[in-house]
Amino acid sequence: MWYEILYRVLSIINYIVLIVIAIPVLLQLFYVCASFVKKKTFPKSEVKGRIAYLIPAHNEGDVIYNTVKGVIEGQKYPREKFDVFVVAHNCTDDTARLAREAGAIVLELNDPDPAHRMALYPLKHGIEHIMNLTEDPYDIVIHLDADNLINPEFSSLMNDAYQSGVDFARPYEGAINATQNFYTKACTLFYSFDSRYGSRVRERLGIAAHVNGSGAMMSVRMLKECGGYDCESISDDAEFNFNRMLDGYKGHFVEDAVVYEDMPSSFKDTLNRNKRIGSGGMKLLKTRLMTMVGKFFTTGRFSYIEMFLTYIFNFLTILLAVWVPAYYIYHFTFLGFAAYGGMTLTMQPVSYYYHSLWNTVIIGGAIIVGLFLFFGYLQALFLVLSDYKKLGAKRRRELMSAVLLFPLFLFLYSVTLAIGAMSKPSWGKVNRNAKK
């Protein structure tokens, strides 16, 4: 009968979908299992390069003073060897004044183009300004957000990497407000996974790090060679990372350099952040990632295919949020009628569909339980036990509730990322949760 043929066809398609989803999941499984390897450290250097911290800011008067002050007064690095630049982008508040009072060099950028209302453009402006300085030029640019904190050794650790020949690096990602509520705890764990698991293993195996977001270090020599901050998308940091990989630069991970970020504290904030990530990831998937697959086959460098497999998850969330539930609703409905509903069957006996139904329940249930235990609980528990201070907590027990509820967050994360992958979000002002 036609409905038996349809069931067979859809089953084959579903097997293919599950295999495609399993590939990046297995990659993550490998990173977690291999995360016991010793972290990479760079030799201490007596040579101190000049560092420019660059902060794009739009109406950040409530946090910018303490952020700038925290960098200037908190670093164990010669004060004459680093400065803080703040690009006050279309500000209508006292961001520029407060940044100057805190000790920053302020660049005011008034750009009336509504399409330029995103962090990309003040970053471009600031990097171009720093690159063109001829008196006491800088060696390193480090991008921070307006509310970030960094640990006291951050400058020294990034300089050690630079003096070892690194042009491009990322830090460990922690949180300012890790213990505020369920969302901040869960986001802290999620965004730190790539630091503790993926980034450490990539660094030890010689695979390129995923350099994006706050705390990214870029050498001025690299910026000059590539023509500055050559990005144009809403996910400019990820785009810059892809561009440099395609140019032959390798990203690195400086694990003991920690940037503390302000994590989303509500479903709305989580949705808005993930919509931007999902949308930007899909655009890069269309424009850059297929090029990376080609580079893998022409160079043999695993970093290219690894980056593809990681970022293709933005597309896979659509399958997880749309195809998987839709298919299994159909699957169980059909098998239920075939096994128990007296449906006319011509291709297989009733017993075949009866066993198929219960095999799916048993095997599928075991896989779901296994994934929940491993990805939902065990890796989160290990992360809290080993890295709670880097995550931004004072005691391990402050994050234990997030471990218990983490599977729920993973579900919400996949759904919100899928929404972003299918939408075109705008860049609005970020809600600051951790007022300083």
PyMOL commands that set and color helices and strands:
alter all, ss='L'
color gray80, all
select helices_A, chain A and resi 2-33+64-74+79-81+95-102+114-116+120-131+154-163+182-205+220-226+236-247+267-299+302-311+313-340+350-391+396-421
alter helices_A, ss='H'
color red, helices_A
select strands_A, chain A and resi 51-57+82-89+105-109+140-143+149-150+168-175+217-219+252-261
alter strands_A, ss='S'
color yellow, strands_A
deselect
rebuild
show_as cartoon
